[in-house]
Amino acid sequence: MISSINSRNIIGIDSCDIKVEVDIGKGMPTFNIVGLASTEIKEARERVKSAITNSGYRFPNARIVVNLSPADMKKQGSFLDLPISLGILRDKIRAKDKEMTNSVFVGELSLDGTVKSIKGILPIVIGAKENGYEKIFIPRDNFKECSFIDDIEIVPVNSLKNCISILNGGITKLEIEGVKSEILKDEEQNHTEDEKIDFSYIKGNTYVKRCAEIAVAGGHNMLMIGPPGSGKSFLAKRMTTILPDMTRDEMLEVSRIYSVCSNSVERSGLIERRPFRAPHHTSTGISLIGGGTDAKAGEITLAHKGILFLDEVAEFNRKTLESLRQPIEEKSVNISRLKYSVTYPSDFILVAAMNPCPCGYYRSNIECRCRRYNIERYLGKLSGPFLDRIDIFTEVKSVSFDEINSKMKNESSEEIKKRVENARNMQYKRFNGNTGKLNRDMNSSDIDEYCKIDENSEKVLEMIFNKYRLSNRSYIKLLKVARTIADLDQRENIKESDILEAFSMRRTYYTYFSRLND
């Protein structure tokens, strides 16, 4: 007897069709799985055998061969347990071949036949829908995560026996809908926060907050330099509160990433908040960029459409930092392996923070204990090409007693967010409705068209360019930041004051990283 069950395989943050072909024939009792199966799939033999027996069915005492087609594609994950079991028990299923052909099955089995939740359910369901399948059977615990997807019937199952009962008509559609309603009710969560995160709690450093606003409005990368305790991390964590709300497409894209990559058991529906990732400075290149034997995504992909915060950036391995250069420019990273390659999105705002020297107190109100050589060596950990990817440099000063003790009400995140959204709306119209394109992404033709300046501004630019010997990239970044400043003021034209303010956000670079101290 030969049977074929539809399933799917995860590749990056997408999925593809897998045919689970089961042949039960005469011969010495064996159970083999072929078709480039990973270790966890090969181990399914024991899980499937126990699950079938403990579910009350008789495991065939015959020669069983399971082929995972296409045979030249590597399959990994434990979500093929359910389709393999259904293929073996096909004679116990009364559903017609047409119904089985139009259905997809995924799920990991426990030894008692319970169907356990799996990673990557969102791209699996979306892929099944895009390929024209009418129905997909998934683990009960995964239903909340993909319940919002339309145009495909999603059937949650809690055990192998439950799945077969549904296929045999033992459970009606009305009962299945009742189960779905119960799952959604049980999974309701209160999105409360332990700590109020808002810009109004940031005391002093008004200029740094202005830099953060400009960085978020135009998607510009930012580096903060200051002594310990000056508020660099405090400010970076609150930058997410002024990011514009995600569009539906962005929510779906980020949710697909976390469905595949996150180990969290709290995955429940669409992710509505932009991600904030803050990897430790001991992180390896693979954990940051992605890779490994399974070509997994890294922190830069988990930060997609949000913020990647590198605290103590000078303490990161230099090779690791250099590997960020291409993803920052391309907004994606390609990870190649022997027989396949995976492309992950990595469109994020890079926010970095560092101390000005090894002891942390260079140019602060506390005496620095470092020698000049040690300071230069410490700052030299960041290479010129890496720094060239930074648009905004700002110095974070220690806050005075009067600023800390001030009762003056600071601007809230909501007020700043409105200005940011208005600036983003201008960019949205400017780039013909392309929500993924920001001022930082302008090319040469965009610069010529949207960054027109008057005669006085051109003279100021020429003076800055010649005095500070700007590279082509630095010059273009200066214009992009100036364009964002004008957008925040809802102006079509760039003024001289925009150029000067944009350049003021590069002066910290010359103070710390260049011999052109002024």
N, C-alpha and C positions, 0 to 999 in steps of 0.2 A: 504494500500500500504506500502510495506517495501522496503527500499533502503539501500545500504551500500556504504560508501565513505571511501577511505583510507586516513589516516593522520598519524602524528607521534608525539611522546611525548618525552620531554627532560629528561634525567636522568644523572645528573652530566654534563660531556662534551660529552656524547653520546646520541643517540636517539633510540627509539623502535617503532614498529608498533602499531597503534591504529586504530580500526575499528569503524567508526561513523555510527551506525545503527539507522535509523529513521523509526518509525512506525506511519503512519497517518491512524486513524480509526474512526469509529463512536463513538458517545458519547458526553458528555459535553465538550465544548471547553476548553482544558487545554494544557499546554506546560511544560513538565517535562524532566529534564536531570538526568540520573542515571549512576552509574559506578564510584564511588569514585572521583567525580569532585570537584575541588577546588572552592573557592568563585568566582574568576574571570571567571571561566567557567560557573558556575550557573548564573552569571549575564549576560551571553551571550544571554539569552532568550530575554531580552529587546533590546539588540543591533541587534540581528538577525531579530526580528520582525520589527523594524523600518527600517533596511537596506533593507529588502525584499519589504516593502511597498513603501519606497522612491525610490527604483530602478524601480518602475513601475509594479511590480508583485503583485498578490493578495495573501495575507497570508491565508492559509487554516483555515476555521472556523470549526475545528475538534479537536479530541483528539490526541495530538502529544506526543510521547515518544521518547526521544533520549537516546540510550544506548552506552556508551563508553566502548568498549571491548579491552583487558580483564578487567573484572569488579573488580578484586582484586588488581589492580595497581592504585596508586594515580596519577591523571592527574592534571597538573597545567599549567597556562599560558593562553593567550588569542588567540592562533593561531588556535583554533578549530572553530572559528566563521565561516570561509569560508566553510569548509566541512559540518558543520551543516546546513548552508543555502542551499548548493547544494543538500543535502539529502532531505530537505523539498521541493525543487523545481525540483526534479528529473524528474517529468513528463513534465517539460519545456525544458529538455535537450535531444537533438536528438542523442547524442553520444552513441555508442553501449556499451553494458555491458563490452565487452572485453577491450575496450579503457579505460573505467572507472576503471576496475580492475587493469590495468597496470599503473595507474596514482596515484599520491599523491597530496593532496591539503592542504595548510597551509596559514593562514592569519587572521589578526584581522580586523573586520569591524567597520567603523564609522556608525553613524546613517543614513547618506545619501548614504551608500553603498560603500563608498571608502575603498579599501583594504590598511591597514596601515602596516608599517614595524614591524618586530618582532625580538626578541633576539633569538640567537641560530640557525640561518638559516644554518650555515655551517655544523654542525653535522647532521642536519635534511636532507640536500641534500646528504651528504656523506653516511648516513645510508640508504637512499632510493636507492642510487646507489648500495650499497653493498648487498641489499636485492633483487636486480634484477628488480626493477621498471624501466620502459622505459621513463617516463615523470613525471615532478613535476611542479605544479603550485604554484608560490610564489609571494609575494608582489613586485611590481615594484621597490620600493626603496631598496629592498634587493638584487637585481640582481647583482650589481657590486661586492658585497661581495663574491659571489660564482660563478662568471662567468667563472673562470678558471677551473672548474671541468668538466672533459670529461666523455663520455660514458653514459650520461643521458641527455635527452632533458629538459632544464630548460625554463619554460614559465613565463615571468613576466606579471602580471595583475594589473591594477590600480583600478578596481571596480568589484563588483559582476556581474553587467551587462556585463562588458567587458569579464569576465571569461566565462559566459554562451555563449556569442557571439562566442568566440574562440571554445568552445566545439561543437557548432552548425554549425561550418564551415563558420560563417559570417566574419571571419578574416583569411586570408590565411597565410601560413608559411612564405611567402616572406614578408608580412607586419609585422609579428612577429619579423623576423630577422632585419627589419628596425628599429623597436622599440628598440631592443637590442643594435644596433649600436648607436642609439641616446642616450641611457642611458650611455653607456661607454664613449661617447664623452663629454656629459654634466658633467660626474663625474671626468674628468681629473683634477689632482691636481698638484700643484708645491710644491715639497718637499724642501722648503727653510727654513732655521733656522734663528731665530732672533739673536742668539748668536753663534759665532764660538766656538765649544767645541773641544779642542785639548790639548794634553799633552804639547805641546810647550809653552803654556801660563802659565804653572806651574813654578814658580820661586823657586829655592832652593829645599831643601828636596830631594836630589838625591837618598838617600837610601830608602826613603819611596816609590818613584816611582819604584825603583828596586823591592821592596816588592810587589807592585801592579802588576807588570809585571809577577812575579813568581806566584802570587795568580791566575791570570787569565789563565796563561799557564797550570797550573795543576788543576784548579778548586778548589783551597784551600780557606778556610774561613779565613778572616783577621780582626783583631781588631786594630784600631788606637787610641792612647792616646796622647792628647796634649792640650795646653791652647786654649781659644777662639780666633778665627781669625788666627789660624796657617795654615789653608788650608785643614782641614780634609774632609769637605763636598765638597769643590772645586775639590779635587783629586778624591773622590769617584764617582762623577757625570761623570768624564772623563774616568773612567775605562771601560765604555761601548764602547768607541771608539777604544779600543785595543782588544776587544773580536772578535774572528773569525766570519766570516759571517755564518749565519745559513744554514744548508742543506735544501733541499726541504721538507723532512719529518719533520724537526724541525719547519719550517715555518708553515706547515699545522697544527701541533700539537698546537703551540702557537695561531694561528689564531682561532682554534676551541675553545680554552679557552676564548679568548676575544669576540668571537661571542656570547657565552653564558653569560659571566660574566660582560662584560663592558657595562656601560650606555652611552658610547660615540655614538653620531650620525654620527661620521666620519669613521665608519667601512667601509672599501672599499677594498676588495680583500685581498690578502695575506699580513700578517705582516712580513716585511723583516728585521726589526731591533730587536735586542735582547732587551727584556724589562728591564727597570730600575724602581724599586718600592721603594719608601721612605716613609713608613707610619709614622705618627706622634707618639710621645712617649705616647700620651694619648689613643692610639688605644686599643680596647678591644681584648680579646683572640679570640672571634668569628670573628672579622674583620681581624685579622692577620692569624689565622689558618683556619677559615671557620666554618660553622655550622648554627645555627638558626633553625627555624621551617622548612625551605625549604632546609636545608643542602646545603647552597650556598658556593661557593669557597671563600677563603680568599686571603690575599696579597701574601702568600707564593706560591699559585698556579698562581697568576697573574705574579709572578717573574720567572716562569718556563723558563729554558734555558737562564736566564739572571742574574741580580744582585738584591738582596734584601738588601737595605741599611737601617740600624737602626742607625740613628743619635741620640746622647744623649742616648745611650743604657742603661745607669745606671738609667735613669728616667723612663724606662718602668716598668710596673707592674711585680714583680718577677715571679708570677704565669704564666703570659703571656710568659715571656722568657723561663721558664722551659718547656712550651708546644712545644717549637721549637725543643727540643732535638730529639724526635723520627722522625719528618719529615726530619731533617738534615741527619740522619743516613739512613733512608729508602728511601728517595727521593720521597716519596708519603705520603698522609694522608688519613686515612679512617674515614669517618663521618657516624656514625650509628644512625638510627632512628627506631621507633617502628616496622615498616613494611618493611623497606628497608635500604640499606647502599650504600654510594657513595664513590668511591676512586678517589681522585684528584692527579695529578702529582705535584711534588714540587721539581724539580731538579734545584737548584739555587746556586749561590755563595753568601755566607753571608758576607757582609762587614759592620762592626760596628765601631762607633766612640764615644768617650766619653772624658769628661774633667777628669783630674787626681784627682780632689777634688771638694767639693761644690762651692768654690769661683772660681775654674778653673785655679789657678796659681801655684800649687804645682810643684816644680822642674822646674820652668820657670824663666825668667829674671825679673819677677815682684813678689814682696813679697807676699807670701801666708798668708791669714788671718785665716786659718783653724787650729783647734787643731788636734793633732795626732789622737785622738779618732774619731773625725768627718771624717778625711780622711779615716781611716780604715773602718769605718761604711759605707761610701760612696762606696768604692771599693768592700766592702763585699756584695753589692747588686747583684753582678754577682757571681753565685754559682760555685763551683768547677766543677760539671758535665757539666754546660754550657760552661765554659772556656775550658774544655777538648775537646770540639768540634771545637775549634779554632786552626788552623794550624800555622798562622803567627801573631805575635804580633810586633807592631812597634810604636816607639815614634815619634811624629810629633813636631818638634821644631819651634819656631817663626823664621820667615825669617829676616835676617839682611838687613840693608839699602843697602849694596853693592850688595847683591843678588837680591833685588828688582830692583835696578837701573842698573843692569848688562845688557849690550847690546849683550851678548853672545847668540847665537842661540841654543835653546834647542832641544832635539830630538822630532820629531813630532809623533803623534799617529800612522801614517802610517808606520814609521820605526819600532816602537815597535811592531805593529800588525804583521809585517812580521815575526819577531822572534817568536812571540806567535804562529802563524800559523804553522811555521816549527816544533815547539815543539809539537803542537797538532797532526801534521802529523806523528811524530814518535810514539806517543801514539796510533794513529789510526792503524798503522801497527803492533804495539806491541800487541794490543788486538784484532787482526784478523778482523779489519774493523768495530769494534763496536764503532760508533761515540759517543754513550752516555756514554762510559766508559773512565774516566780520571785517572791520577795517584792517585788522592785522593780516588778512588774507589777500589784500589788494595786490594786483600785479602791476607791471609797468604801465600798461594802457589805462588801468584804473587810476593810478597815481596822476597821470597826465590829465585825465578827465575830471576827477573829483577833488584834486588837491591843488587847484589853481590859486595863486597868491598874487597880491598886488606888488607894486614896485618897491615900496618900503620893506615889505616882508622878504622880498627877494634879496635886498641888500643885507638884511640881518642874517639870512640864511647863508649868503656868500661869506660873510665875516666869520660865522661859526664854522663853516666847512673848512675854510683856509686855516684858521687859528688852531683848531683842534684836529685837523687832518682826518676828517671823518671818512670811514670806508663807505663804499656804495651802499652796503646794507644798513649801516648806521644812519646815513642820510635819509634813506627811504623810511626807516623806522621812525625817525624824527617827524617826518611828514605824516605818517600814519597816526602817531600819537596826537599831533596837532589837529588832524581831521576828527579824531574822537573828542577832543576838547571842544571843538566847534559844534559837534553833534550834541554834546551835553547842554550847550547853550541854545540848541535848536537853530543854528545858523548854517546857511548853505556855503558861505565863503569863509576861508581861513584868514584870520587877522594876524597882525604882527604879535599881539599879546599871546596868541595861541602858540606861535613858534617859540617865543621866549619861555612860556610855561613848559612846553614839551622839552625844551633843552634843559631847563632846570631839573628835570627828572633824569638827566644823564650826568649831571655834575658830580654826583656821588661816585660815579664810575671813574672820573678823572682824579678824584680825591684819593681813592684807594687803589685803583688798578692801573694808573698811568703815571708817568713821570711828569705830565703836564699839570702839576698842581698849581692852582691859582688862588 
